[in-house]
Amino acid sequence: MAIIETKNIHGGYGGMNILNGVNMSIEQGEVGVIIGANGAGKSTSLKAIFGLLNVTEGAIELNGENITNQAPHLLVEMGMAFVPQEKNVFVSMTVEENLEMGAFLRKDNFKSTLDSVYHYFPDLKDKRYQPAGELSGGQRQMVAMGRALMIEPKVLLLDEPTAGLSPLYMNEIFDRVVAINKEGVGILMVEQNAKQALAIAHKGFVLAAGRNRFTDTGENLLNDPEVAKSFLGG
């Protein structure tokens, strides 16, 4: 069974549709990558899944349960975490305070989860008492991802996690995505660095004008001449 599935979803802003029938599904433990040109509906698809955008047609399911237009805080309780592209850390709070904020729904002792986050992101342990606003862009992204992991999600949505990062941090983030996924977390991510993202993807979804243009394995999409020409820079 798919952990996340969108079925012909439509939706947008102010009465204007951006999504015109998007179909995606990933199984538990898979990485799915959404690519496409600007305005194709990539980030909008993630926002629709996380209840930040009204879906006017179609359905979204989490483990077979209909979650269409469900409130975000309820989706968090169901095991879904979302890391937006921007404004994704509390800049005046320390790294550790940011991470602890991610566990706000938990009633148990979450120290083992905190230790796990520091295992994924050793940089953060070294800077745990430093304000997040003083960190580099790559380190802030690690804080945002780490905070999302504090709820021990079943599925993690990432919107442009490597946007604006140096090649070093970009590679580090992709490595962490693979490591987190190997622990059984399903990941659905939007990425501009399409080649690198498809290289780690079990499934890829190429959107154009709010619809699926191509859907296949990451490997097959990388080797598809038409995808390469139109979406991967040749």
C-alpha positions as CSV (number, residue, x, y, z in Angstrom):
1,M,0.0,0.0,0.0
2,A,1.2,3.5,-0.8
3,I,2.0,5.6,2.2
4,I,1.2,8.8,0.3
5,E,-1.0,8.9,-2.8
6,T,-2.6,11.8,-4.7
7,K,-5.4,10.9,-7.1
8,N,-6.1,13.4,-9.8
9,I,-5.9,16.4,-7.5
10,H,-6.9,19.9,-8.6
11,G,-6.4,23.1,-6.6
12,G,-4.9,26.5,-6.5
13,Y,-5.2,30.0,-5.0
14,G,-8.0,32.6,-5.4
15,G,-10.1,30.4,-7.6
16,M,-7.3,29.8,-10.1
17,N,-6.1,26.2,-10.5
18,I,-2.4,25.5,-10.4
19,L,-2.9,21.7,-10.0
20,N,-4.8,20.2,-12.9
21,G,-4.8,16.5,-12.1
22,V,-1.6,15.4,-10.3
23,N,-1.1,11.7,-9.6
24,M,1.7,10.5,-7.3
25,S,2.3,7.7,-5.0
26,I,5.2,6.4,-2.9
27,E,5.5,3.3,-0.7
28,Q,6.8,3.2,2.8
29,G,10.6,3.5,2.7
30,E,10.7,5.1,-0.8
31,V,12.1,8.5,-1.9
32,G,9.9,10.3,-4.4
33,V,11.1,13.3,-6.2
34,I,9.0,16.0,-8.0
35,I,10.7,18.0,-10.7
36,G,9.6,20.4,-13.4
37,A,9.9,24.0,-14.6
38,N,9.0,27.0,-12.4
39,G,5.2,27.2,-12.0
40,A,4.6,23.6,-12.8
41,G,2.9,22.9,-9.5
42,K,5.7,21.2,-7.6
43,S,5.6,23.1,-4.3
44,T,1.9,23.5,-4.6
45,S,1.5,19.7,-4.7
46,L,3.3,19.4,-1.4
47,K,1.2,22.2,0.2
48,A,-1.9,20.4,-1.0
49,I,-0.8,17.2,0.6
50,F,0.0,19.0,3.9
51,G,-3.4,20.7,4.0
52,L,-2.0,24.2,3.2
53,L,-4.0,24.5,0.0
54,N,-7.6,23.7,-0.7
55,V,-8.0,20.7,-3.0
56,T,-11.1,21.2,-5.2
57,E,-11.1,17.8,-7.0
58,G,-9.5,14.5,-6.5
59,A,-8.2,12.8,-3.3
60,I,-5.1,12.5,-1.1
61,E,-4.5,9.4,1.0
62,L,-2.1,8.6,3.8
63,N,-1.8,4.8,4.3
64,G,-5.1,4.3,2.5
65,E,-7.0,6.9,4.6
66,N,-8.5,9.9,2.9
67,I,-6.7,13.1,4.2
68,T,-7.9,15.5,1.6
69,N,-8.0,19.1,3.0
70,Q,-7.1,17.7,6.5
71,A,-5.7,20.4,8.9
72,P,-1.9,20.3,9.1
73,H,-1.7,19.8,12.9
74,L,-3.9,16.6,12.5
75,L,-1.5,15.4,9.7
76,V,1.4,15.9,12.1
77,E,-0.4,13.7,14.7
78,M,-0.8,11.1,11.9
79,G,2.9,11.0,11.3
80,M,3.5,13.5,8.5
81,A,6.1,16.2,8.7
82,F,6.7,19.1,6.2
83,V,9.8,21.3,5.8
84,P,9.0,24.4,3.8
85,Q,11.7,26.1,1.7
86,E,11.8,29.4,3.5
87,K,11.3,30.6,7.1
88,N,11.8,27.1,8.4
89,V,13.7,27.9,11.6
90,F,13.2,30.1,14.7
91,V,16.2,32.3,14.2
92,S,16.3,33.7,17.8
93,M,16.2,30.3,19.4
94,T,19.1,27.9,19.8
95,V,19.5,24.9,17.6
96,E,18.4,22.6,20.5
97,E,15.4,24.8,21.3
98,N,14.4,24.6,17.6
99,L,14.7,20.8,17.7
100,E,12.7,20.6,21.0
101,M,9.9,22.6,19.4
102,G,9.6,19.8,16.9
103,A,8.5,17.5,19.7
104,F,5.7,19.7,20.9
105,L,3.1,17.0,20.4
106,R,5.0,14.3,22.2
107,K,4.2,13.4,25.8
108,D,7.1,10.9,26.2
109,N,10.8,11.4,26.7
110,F,12.3,12.3,23.3
111,K,16.0,12.4,24.3
112,S,16.7,9.3,22.1
113,T,15.1,11.0,19.1
114,L,17.2,14.1,19.8
115,D,20.3,11.9,19.9
116,S,19.3,10.4,16.6
117,V,19.0,13.8,15.0
118,Y,22.4,14.7,16.2
119,H,23.7,11.4,14.7
120,Y,22.3,12.4,11.3
121,F,23.6,16.0,11.6
122,P,26.8,16.1,13.7
123,D,27.2,19.8,12.9
124,L,24.1,20.6,14.9
125,K,25.4,18.9,18.0
126,D,28.5,21.1,18.0
127,K,26.3,24.2,17.6
128,R,23.3,23.1,19.8
129,Y,23.5,26.1,22.1
130,Q,24.0,28.6,19.2
131,P,21.1,30.7,17.8
132,A,19.8,29.2,14.6
133,G,20.0,32.7,13.0
134,E,23.8,32.6,13.2
135,L,24.1,29.4,11.2
136,S,24.9,29.0,7.5
137,G,22.1,28.2,5.0
138,G,23.0,24.6,4.9
139,Q,23.1,24.3,8.7
140,R,19.7,26.0,9.0
141,Q,18.3,23.4,6.5
142,M,19.7,20.7,8.8
143,V,17.9,22.3,11.8
144,A,14.6,22.4,9.8
145,M,14.9,18.8,8.8
146,G,16.0,17.7,12.3
147,R,13.0,19.5,13.9
148,A,10.7,17.6,11.5
149,L,12.3,14.3,12.5
150,M,11.5,15.0,16.2
151,I,7.9,13.7,15.7
152,E,9.4,10.4,14.3
153,P,7.4,10.8,11.1
154,K,6.3,8.0,8.8
155,V,6.6,10.4,5.8
156,L,8.6,13.5,5.4
157,L,7.8,16.2,2.8
158,L,10.7,18.4,1.8
159,D,10.3,21.6,-0.3
160,E,13.5,22.5,-2.2
161,P,15.8,21.3,0.6
162,T,19.0,22.2,-1.3
163,A,17.9,25.6,-2.7
164,G,20.6,28.2,-2.5
165,L,23.1,25.8,-0.8
166,S,26.8,25.4,-1.7
167,P,27.7,22.1,-3.6
168,L,29.2,20.8,-0.3
169,Y,26.0,21.3,1.7
170,M,23.8,20.2,-1.2
171,N,25.6,16.8,-1.3
172,E,25.4,16.6,2.5
173,I,21.6,17.2,2.4
174,F,21.1,14.5,-0.3
175,D,23.3,12.1,1.8
176,R,21.1,12.8,4.9
177,V,17.9,12.2,2.9
178,V,19.3,8.8,1.8
179,A,20.2,7.9,5.4
180,I,16.9,9.0,6.9
181,N,15.1,7.0,4.2
182,K,17.1,3.9,5.0
183,E,15.6,4.0,8.4
184,G,12.1,3.5,6.8
185,V,10.9,7.1,6.5
186,G,9.0,7.7,3.3
187,I,10.2,10.9,1.6
188,L,8.6,13.1,-1.0
189,M,10.6,16.1,-2.1
190,V,10.6,18.9,-4.6
191,E,14.0,19.7,-6.1
192,Q,15.5,22.0,-8.6
193,N,18.7,20.0,-8.6
194,A,16.9,17.4,-10.7
195,K,19.8,15.2,-11.8
196,Q,21.1,14.7,-8.2
197,A,17.6,14.2,-6.8
198,L,16.6,11.6,-9.4
199,A,19.8,9.7,-8.7
200,I,18.6,9.0,-5.2
201,A,14.9,8.6,-6.1
202,H,12.9,5.4,-6.2
203,K,10.2,7.3,-8.1
204,G,10.2,10.6,-10.0
205,F,7.3,12.8,-11.0
206,V,7.9,15.4,-13.8
207,L,5.2,18.0,-13.7
208,A,4.2,20.5,-16.4
209,A,1.3,23.0,-16.1
210,G,0.0,21.2,-13.0
211,R,-0.1,17.8,-14.6
212,N,2.1,14.7,-14.7
213,R,4.3,14.9,-17.8
214,F,6.4,11.8,-16.9
215,T,6.2,9.3,-14.1
216,D,8.8,6.6,-13.7
217,T,11.7,5.4,-11.6
218,G,14.4,7.9,-10.9
219,E,16.9,5.9,-13.0
220,N,14.6,5.6,-16.0
221,L,13.8,9.3,-16.0
222,L,17.6,10.1,-15.9
223,N,18.0,7.9,-18.9
224,D,15.0,9.3,-20.9
225,P,16.3,11.5,-23.7
226,E,13.1,13.6,-23.7
227,V,13.3,14.2,-20.0
228,A,17.0,15.0,-20.3
229,K,16.4,17.5,-23.1
230,S,13.5,19.3,-21.5
231,F,14.1,19.1,-17.8
232,L,17.7,18.1,-17.1
233,G,19.6,20.5,-19.3
234,G,20.5,18.2,-22.1
